[in-house]
Amino acid sequence: QVQVVESGGGLVQPGGSLRLSCTASPSIFSIYHVYWYRQPPGKQRELVAGITTGGSTNYADSVKGRFTISRDNAKNTVYLQMNSLKPEDTAVYYCNTRRMDGMVDYWGKGTLVTVSS
């Protein structure tokens, strides 16, 4: 069974930064795409950013220019660097990893990010 674990959430002031990490056990990221989703309080889950096995990235319009997704295959970790955080970025952030054929995917349990003064 694959376990996906997010870390790095917390409380940060508006304008601040956080870096989220996602790891999987066993190591599968070399053949799985990885996505970050978030679910704000009382709202639907939404896609924030994704990175393919080949390193191509995509972002939601709301985070373009502020968030950066990256992967370190040697550490079996995908990161989400979040800068210039806004109160509306407050959400539970989830890591999703999906096999290249799209037939299998796994979710982490999420990490809470709160942006507040």
N, C-alpha and C positions, 0 to 999 in steps of 0.2 A: 504494500500500500504506500502510495506517495503522500508525504506530508509537506505541506507548504506553510511557511511561517513568516509573518511580517513582523517588523520591529522598527522602532525609531519614532513612533508617535509621541505626542505630548502637548503641553500648553505653550503657546508662543504668542508674542505680541504682534499686532499688525505691522507689516513691513519686515518681519523677521524671517528666518529660514529654518528648515528642517530637512533631514535626509532620511527617507524611509528605505529599508532593506527588505528584500524577499529572498529566502533561500528555500531549496527543495531537497528532500531526502527520500530516496536516493537521488543522485545527481542526474537531472534530465534536461537541463536547460539547453544543452547543445542541440537537441532535436525538438525542443518545444519553444513556441513563441510565448512571450510573457506580457501581461497587461496589468495595468493598475486601474482599478475602478474605485469609485467613492460613493457613499450614500449619506447625504446630509440628513439631519434630523427631520423626519416627517416627509421625506422626498424619496423618489425612485433612485435606484442605483444607476450610475452613469459612468461611461468610459472616460478615463482621464488621459491615459497614454499607453502606447504599446511599442514593443520592440520585437522584431522578428529574429529568427536564428541567424540571418545574414546581417543583422545590425540596422535594418531600416526602422525608422521611428515614425510615429504619428501622435498627434496631440489634439485634445479638445480645444476649440477656439478660446475657451475661457482661461486656459492655462498657457497658451502659446507665448513664448518669450519669458515665462517665469519658471516653468517646470522643465526639468531635463531627465529623461529616462536613459539609463545606461546599463551595460552588463559587464560582469567580470567572470568569464567562464572558468578561469582558474580557481576562483573562490566560490563558484556556483552561486553567484549572487546577482540580483538585479536591483538597481537603486532608482529611487525617484528623488531627485534633488528639487526642493521646493523653495523658491525665493520670492521675495516681495509678497508674502502671504497676506491674504485678506480675510476678514471675518466670514465671508461667504465660502471660503475654502474649508471651513469647519465641517468635518464628516468622519465617518469610519472609512478608512482606506483598505481596500482588499487587493490582494495579489491573485491573479488568475493565470494559470499556465496551460497552454493548449497545444496538443500534438500537431505537427505540421499538416496532417491530413484532416484535422478538425474533428476527429472521431472521439477523442478523449480529452477531458480537461479536469483540472483540480483547482480548488479554491482554498485560500487561507482563511483564518477566522477573523482577520481584520485588526487594524490598529487605529486608535482614535487620535485624530488631530483636532485640536481646539485652538482657534485663533481669536484671542480676546485681550483687551487691555484691562 
